[in-house]
Each structure stands twice: as structure tokens, then as C-alpha cells.
């Protein structure tokens, strides 16, 4: 599923002459794949069985925020199923739809200790020994769609690739974005970078060279693997 639809692209003015439905959908799919690669997670709800490595710590970091959680099992398939009852269950969720964005950006599960214990239980260390069944994804607050900014970036990435490689004019126009300084008739101007550093550095070092795309992708990147406890 692409993060923007054919109808979204047509509403932005993309015509059949520029790209038929088959090619336009491929561009949207390619843009979606690039977004996932750069950010490190996905932006729609994916229902699946996730086998994770036990950390030996109280927190078990997740590959994406939780949209819904069906079960958590220790010891792999056929092991001990933990209770999920809100407020009293054996599992505490950080990064659900209703949680603050700071927690959604660092999704994890914690094991609740007994009432007599001052400390949470640890997840047993192991390989693929914690099995989670549920729906995960960095979606909008409804859990049913990508964030608005991600949808727009998907459209921008697809639209900037509309020109065929054999379209010299279209390719020249796209390459014009690489220009960061120009002097003509005794006048000159220089385009500043979108981040601190030398002028034009963003265009030389950004993922796409388009600050309207790159700044959004930077903002929505997943945390470094392992997260923050």
C-alpha cells in the first residue's frame, strides 16, 4: 500500500498524459519504499506476528508503534502467554495511539512486576523468544492512515520522477535544483542550506536535495536501534 493514492496524485494535477495509472502507481510505490528505507519504519498499520529477541532488560523495544496488540508470548510460539488487561495486565505498552508522540517515537513494552516488587520484571534474554501478535506502524492518530506529512512527501517524490529519462527538458529542469550559486550580468545569488553549515550543503548532502522532502524525512526518522529506556 502506497502512502498516497492515485486519486491524491490526480488531485495535485498529474495527468494521464504525464503518467498512466500503472506508471503513476509504480512511482507512488517506489516513493513509499524509499520513505521506509530512509526513516527506518513504516507508516501504515501492519498486522503480523513479530518474533523479537528478549533483551534481558525491563524494556523490550519494538520495530514500530503499536496500533493494536493481540498477544505477547514468552519462549516463542507455544510458550507462556502474558495477560494484557489494561492497568492490571503483565504487559505495559509505551507508544500506543493514545500516547504522547515522544513515546510513540520510542515504542516499547515493559513487564509489570508483582505488587510486592519495587522493580519491573526483565524480558528473558534470547533469540526470537518473545512473540508479539498485533498491528504496528507509525500511523496518524486514527491508526488508519499515514501522517499527513508523509502522504505529502510520497506525492512529492512521485511527482518529481514523472519525467521520462528520455525527456531531456524534464531531466534538465530537475537537475536545475542542484544549482546553489549563480552569477549573471554582474549579479549573483546563493541558495542557503536548510541546516547549519556551508551554503548549499543541504542540497549536496540531503537524501533528495529537496528541503521540503528531506526535512520531513529527517523529522520522522526512527530512533537509533535499541531506542531509549
Number of C-alpha atoms within 10 A of each C-alpha: 10 20 24 24 17 17 11 14 20 13 10 12 11 17 13 11 6 14 16 12 14 9 13 23 19 13 22 25 19 15 23 24 16 15 23 15 12 15 17 16 19 22 26 21 22 16 15 11 14 17 17 18 18 22 18 13 16 20 24 23 23 20 20 25 29 25 24 17 15 11 15 24 18 18 16 19 15 9 13 12 17 14 13 16 10 10 9 10 13 19 20 17 19 24 23 23 20 12 14 11 14 10 17 20 19 22 28 25 18 20 20 18 16 11 8 6 9 8 12 16 18 17 20 16 13 14 13 15 20 25 22 21 16 18 20 26 25 28 23 18 15 11 20 13 18 22 18 13 15 22 18 19 21 26 24 19 20 21 20 13 16 17 17 12 10 8 10 11 12 15 16 11 11 13 10 9 11 13 12 17 12 10 9 7 5 5 7 9 10 12 14 16 19 18 14 10 10 9 16 20 17 23 22 14 10 17 16 13 18 17 17 14 21 19 15 15 19 14 9 20 16 21 14 9 11 14 16 13 12
